[in-house]
Amino acid sequence: MSWLTVDEAARLLRVNVSWLYERTRLNEVPHIKLGKYLRFDQDELLTWVRQFRRDGRGRDAVHHHHPAPNERARSPKG
């Protein structure tokens, strides 16, 4: 377990410190508060950020299947 300060966590995520403070205030990012100090578990933070990864195909790509050129519609035999 590697604990990060606010500055270190912001650098890791490449965001402004003010953005990270706001997300912790809203309890949107995993953190702990030790008195007046905020700390972030590096592994937990990286796991959290991975949930926002997108594949770049857009929102509609999940809902529509476009068959590949070699795919053919087959009728059931029977």
C-alpha atoms as a printed R data frame, in Angstrom:
   type eleno elety resid chain resno       x       y       z
1  ATOM     1    CA   MET     A     1   0.000   0.000   0.000
2  ATOM     2    CA   SER     A     2   1.441   3.310  -1.107
3  ATOM     3    CA   TRP     A     3  -0.158   6.445   0.325
4  ATOM     4    CA   LEU     A     4  -0.159   9.622  -1.758
5  ATOM     5    CA   THR     A     5  -0.649  13.242  -0.751
6  ATOM     6    CA   VAL     A     6  -3.111  15.446  -2.620
7  ATOM     7    CA   ASP     A     7  -0.295  16.888  -4.737
8  ATOM     8    CA   GLU     A     8   1.071  13.434  -5.571
9  ATOM     9    CA   ALA     A     9  -2.368  12.052  -6.415
10 ATOM    10    CA   ALA     A    10  -3.156  15.047  -8.623
11 ATOM    11    CA   ARG     A    11   0.141  14.569 -10.477
12 ATOM    12    CA   LEU     A    12  -0.566  10.861 -10.905
13 ATOM    13    CA   LEU     A    13  -4.006  11.592 -12.374
14 ATOM    14    CA   ARG     A    14  -2.735  14.684 -14.224
15 ATOM    15    CA   VAL     A    15  -5.505  16.867 -12.824
16 ATOM    16    CA   ASN     A    16  -5.522  20.130 -10.915
17 ATOM    17    CA   VAL     A    17  -5.316  19.886  -7.142
18 ATOM    18    CA   SER     A    18  -8.511  21.972  -6.936
19 ATOM    19    CA   TRP     A    19 -10.328  19.365  -9.069
20 ATOM    20    CA   LEU     A    20  -9.170  16.591  -6.739
21 ATOM    21    CA   TYR     A    21 -10.180  18.542  -3.620
22 ATOM    22    CA   GLU     A    22 -13.657  19.066  -5.099
23 ATOM    23    CA   ARG     A    23 -14.033  15.356  -5.911
24 ATOM    24    CA   THR     A    24 -13.001  14.364  -2.391
25 ATOM    25    CA   ARG     A    25 -15.412  16.934  -0.935
26 ATOM    26    CA   LEU     A    26 -18.187  15.294  -2.971
27 ATOM    27    CA   ASN     A    27 -16.889  11.855  -1.912
28 ATOM    28    CA   GLU     A    28 -16.482  10.829  -5.563
29 ATOM    29    CA   VAL     A    29 -12.876   9.672  -5.348
30 ATOM    30    CA   PRO     A    30 -11.517   7.070  -2.891
31 ATOM    31    CA   HIS     A    31  -9.564   8.722  -0.093
32 ATOM    32    CA   ILE     A    32  -9.083   8.804   3.648
33 ATOM    33    CA   LYS     A    33  -8.932  11.800   5.914
34 ATOM    34    CA   LEU     A    34  -6.474  11.796   8.795
35 ATOM    35    CA   GLY     A    35  -7.384  14.894  10.740
36 ATOM    36    CA   LYS     A    36  -6.826  17.702   8.262
37 ATOM    37    CA   TYR     A    37  -4.770  15.527   5.902
38 ATOM    38    CA   LEU     A    38  -6.120  13.735   2.835
39 ATOM    39    CA   ARG     A    39  -4.405  10.578   1.658
40 ATOM    40    CA   PHE     A    40  -4.987   8.379  -1.374
41 ATOM    41    CA   ASP     A    41  -4.044   4.729  -1.754
42 ATOM    42    CA   GLN     A    42  -2.270   4.595  -5.123
43 ATOM    43    CA   ASP     A    43  -3.606   1.161  -6.127
44 ATOM    44    CA   GLU     A    44  -7.152   2.035  -5.098
45 ATOM    45    CA   LEU     A    45  -6.972   5.335  -6.978
46 ATOM    46    CA   LEU     A    46  -5.749   3.641 -10.163
47 ATOM    47    CA   THR     A    47  -8.485   1.002  -9.897
48 ATOM    48    CA   TRP     A    48 -11.063   3.774  -9.464
49 ATOM    49    CA   VAL     A    49  -9.850   5.710 -12.501
50 ATOM    50    CA   ARG     A    50  -9.936   2.615 -14.756
51 ATOM    51    CA   GLN     A    51 -13.735   2.539 -14.523
52 ATOM    52    CA   PHE     A    52 -13.793   5.645 -16.717
53 ATOM    53    CA   ARG     A    53 -11.817   4.057 -19.559
54 ATOM    54    CA   ARG     A    54 -13.603   4.059 -22.897
55 ATOM    55    CA   ASP     A    55 -12.790   2.090 -26.017
56 ATOM    56    CA   GLY     A    56 -13.252   5.062 -28.368
57 ATOM    57    CA   ARG     A    57 -16.076   3.512 -30.386
58 ATOM    58    CA   GLY     A    58 -18.732   5.842 -29.031
59 ATOM    59    CA   ARG     A    59 -21.845   5.259 -26.997
60 ATOM    60    CA   ASP     A    60 -23.901   3.711 -29.835
61 ATOM    61    CA   ALA     A    61 -21.290   1.062 -30.644
62 ATOM    62    CA   VAL     A    62 -22.392  -0.953 -27.622
63 ATOM    63    CA   HIS     A    63 -25.999  -1.162 -28.802
64 ATOM    64    CA   HIS     A    64 -25.537  -1.884 -32.507
65 ATOM    65    CA   HIS     A    65 -23.911  -4.942 -34.003
66 ATOM    66    CA   HIS     A    66 -22.633  -4.515 -37.532
67 ATOM    67    CA   PRO     A    67 -21.719  -7.901 -38.990
68 ATOM    68    CA   ALA     A    68 -18.300  -8.305 -40.465
69 ATOM    69    CA   PRO     A    69 -18.196  -8.774 -44.254
70 ATOM    70    CA   ASN     A    70 -17.586 -12.516 -43.881
71 ATOM    71    CA   GLU     A    71 -20.574 -13.019 -41.538
72 ATOM    72    CA   ARG     A    72 -23.679 -14.366 -43.259
73 ATOM    73    CA   ALA     A    73 -27.201 -14.739 -42.004
74 ATOM    74    CA   ARG     A    74 -28.027 -18.401 -41.671
75 ATOM    75    CA   SER     A    75 -31.475 -19.877 -41.385
76 ATOM    76    CA   PRO     A    76 -31.936 -22.695 -38.888
77 ATOM    77    CA   LYS     A    77 -31.856 -26.163 -40.393
78 ATOM    78    CA   GLY     A    78 -34.653 -28.396 -39.539
